[in-house]
Every structure is written in structure tokens, then in C-alpha cells.
């Protein structure tokens, strides 16, 4: 069982996926910091100094106050859009490079046979035609 797990864990795709998850987690922290420390204060400034992160809706339910922190939700939505746009741009860039590689592969020309090989091929074809005719 250990050998099977080792073979599975050391496959290239599994390692690539693990690296992508770690990089993605770090990228998520960077985007969260970007949104909470840079974008949301600018949005607050535009909206007249309102800090959206601390905004909440207070609802009374059966003599108890329920706070719904919609500002944090808005911040999460902005995080999501930035991350999804970044992933879209990375995929678009990767597809562009793959298309260029495909074009390079298609440009490769087949070698033209030498003159003597073409002549020998024609002679062979003529001999085959004569054999069929007899």
C-alpha cells in the first residue's frame, strides 16, 4: 500500500496540483490584503468615508438583535472578482502561448525528397504499370 501511495504522490500531476494549491493560498492572502487594505478604503472614501467592512444590518428577531455583517460579504465579493479575473487573465495568457506553439508546429515543412529518389519512384511506378498491363 505504501508503494502505491508513493507512486501516486510522486506523479507529476499530483505535485503540480499541490504546488498550485500552495501558490493559490498565498495569492488569496495577497488579494484579501489588497481588497481590505487598499480597495475598500478607497471605496469608503468615494462613498463619503463609510467603512463598508464594518457595515452590518441590525434585525430584531423575537426580542433578540441579529447582526448581519453585509460589509464583510461585499469585501468577499470583491475578493472573488479580483481572484477570478486574475485566473482568467492567467488562463488567457497560457492559451495565447499554446496557440503560438501550435502555429510553430504547423509551420514545420515536410522535407522534399532528393531528385534521384523522385526519379527512382517514377521508374518503380512505371514498372508496376507495365506488370499489370502484361
Secondary structure, 3 states (H helix, E strand, C coil): CHHHHHHHHCCHHHHHHHHHHHHHHHHHHHHHHHHHHHHHHHHHHHCCCCCHHHCCEEEEECCEEEEECHHHHHHHHHHHHHHHHHHHHHHHHHHHHHHHHHHHHHHCCCCCCCHHHHHHHHHHHHHHHHHHHC
